[in-house]
């Protein structure tokens, strides 16, 4: 079984793979990953968890705004 390493893209995205990822699914950069040294793994993993939580919360807020906006438009149409 291959040893798995932790890689970080210049955008902050983290990947767990045995070889360096070619491209980043978060920012679509190619060849921007660097291997994270073992002494920094805990810190980088915590940063990634917080970053993903923020992205998830931002996505939830964006969806909520779209729903509210959509409902407002529909209510305006009904009044006419």
PyMOL commands that set and color helices and strands:
alter all, ss='L'
color gray80, all
select helices_A, chain A and resi 38-79
alter helices_A, ss='H'
color red, helices_A
select strands_A, chain A and resi 5-8+14-17+34-35
alter strands_A, ss='S'
color yellow, strands_A
deselect
rebuild
show_as cartoon
